[in-house]
């Protein structure tokens, strides 16, 4: 290995460590003040770098926040993929994935809120280190494929697979967000037992989807 290559590798490692330190600062600031409080200056101060260093690595606030979410998206898709069992029918695997999604949100409220409940600026998908459309990295792409497969089995109309994935996701998100916001002791209404309610929600969503989008 020549000297120039060694220097370049060292600079790359240093740059990557700076990026990780800055992402850590972004996540800490979001946890205490929300995404709307993020500025390049605040992030730089928290991470111990100049604003020039932060700007050179991320360019803008939207990219900062987007890349701060990358690890959360990877953790979520991992939980969803791990719920699938090759020996199970597709509909059962969709149920398992739905449960994994809700369970992840309840176990990781800060991560879930950052990705799905924070009002924030949006950067182009290319700015994320999570590859858009890659089912191994992108939770939405993984969910969509399940419904594409469901259509391929003849259960639902093939041209509506993505709409069905969105409806399923929206129903699951509703349960997670309400439980996170109101907790288990909300005085205005009584929660059903968590797992029983989750089973019922998924059954209603899938029954409705299979009826509404059945093949012509």
LINJOBEL-V442976 format. One record per run of one state. SS is the DSSP state (hx for helix, st for strand, lp for the rest). FROM is the first residue (numbers start at 0). TO is the last residue. Records with the same first field share a line. If there is no record, write none. Layout:
# LINJOBEL-V442976
SS->FROM-TO / FROM-TO
This chain:
# LINJOBEL-V442976
lp->0-1 / 33-33 / 37-38 / 47-49 / 58-59 / 68-68 / 82-88 / 107-107 / 116-123 / 127-137 / 152-156 / 182-192 / 212-215
hx->2-32 / 34-36 / 39-46 / 50-57 / 60-67 / 69-81 / 89-106 / 108-115 / 124-126 / 138-151 / 157-181 / 193-211
